[in-house]
Amino acid sequence: MLSYTLRRLAGAIPTVLIIVTITFFMIRLAPGGPFDLERPIDPLIMANLRKAYNMDAPLWQQYLIYLGNLLQGDLGPSFARRDFSVNDLFAAGLPVSIMLGALGLSLAAIIGTILGCIAALKQNSKFDYAIVAIATFGITTPNFVVAPILSLFFGVILGWVPAGGWSSADVTYWILPVITLALPQVGVIARLVRGATIEALRANHVRTARAYGLPTRIVVGVHALRAAMLPAVSYLGPTAASLLTGSVVIETIYGIPGIGRYFVQGALGRDYTLVMGTVVVIAVFVVLFNLIVDLIYAWLDPRVRYD
C-alpha cells in the first residue's frame, strides 16, 4: 500500500505540471491584461509595472520564473491586490473554504446516506418515491436559485438567521451557506446509495445473512452498506476537492471571503497569479482526494488490492 501511494504521488507531479502549463498559457491568451484600465496610465508607469511583475520578459521566461517560484511554495504577488501576495490571500481564505466545504460535505454524506438506505429498504413505496423526487429536485435546482430563496425566507421573512454577510465567530452565518452547499450533494448521494444498496441487498452473501436470521440493521449496516458506499465514495472524491477549495457561487452570493470568491475576482480583474494559484490548489486537492478514494476502496472492498 505504501509503495502504491508513493507511486501515485510521484505520478501526480506530471499531471499538476500539465495543468499549470495549460492554465498559464491559456489565461495569457485571453483578451486584456492585469494593468488595462479605463483611463490609460503614463507609459513610464506602465513599463515599471510590467518590469516589477516580470511582464516585460518573453512568455517562456515568465513561465520558467513562475515554475521556479512555485517549486519554492511561492504563488506570486497578486496583481489586483498589490499589498498582498497570493499566499497571504489563501492563508486567510482557504481555511474558510475548507471549513465551509467540510461541513457541507459531511452534512450531505450523512443525510444522503440515510435517505438512500431508507429508499432502498422501502423500494417502490411512498417513501421511496418521495425521497427520489426530493433528490431529483435537489440535483436539478442550481445553487444560485436556492441561495436567494433560502436567504429571503429564513433570513428576511422569518429572521431566523442572517440573510448575508459573514462572521467566522458567529455560527449563524454558516447555516445558510452550508445548507445551500449540501442540498445538491444530498440528492446525488441519496440516488447513488439507493441504487447501490438495492443491488447489494440482492447479493448472495446478504441473502445468506438474512437467512441466518441476522437483524436488518446488521444486514444493512455491516454487509450491504459497505458495498453500497463504493459508488458514493467514487463521487465524493472529486466533489470533496471542489467543495473544500471553495464554492464560487455560494461564496459570491453570501459574501464569504473564501478562495472561490477570489477566483471570480481574479478572473474578472485578469489577476493572473490569483487565478493560477486557485488552479494549483484545486489540482492538488483533486489528486489527493482521488488517491484517498482509491485507498478507501481497498478498505471497503477486500477484493481490491494495490501492490
Secondary structure, DSSP 8 states (H G I E B T S, - for coil): -HHHHHHHHHHHHHHHHHHHHHHHHHHHHSSS-TT--SS---HHHHHHHHHHTTTTS-HHHHHHHHHHHHHTT---B-SSSTTSBHHHHHHHHHHHHHHHHHHHHHHHHHHHHHHHHHHHHTTTSHHHHHHHHHHHHHHHS-HHHHHHHHIIIIIIIS-SS-SS---TT-THHHHHHHHHHHHHHHHHHHHHHHHHHHHHHTSHHHHHHHHTT--HHHIIIIIIHHHHHHHHHHHHHHHHHHHHT--HHHHHHHT--SHHHHHHHHHHTT-HHHHHHHHHHHHHHHHHHHHHHHHHHHHH-TT----
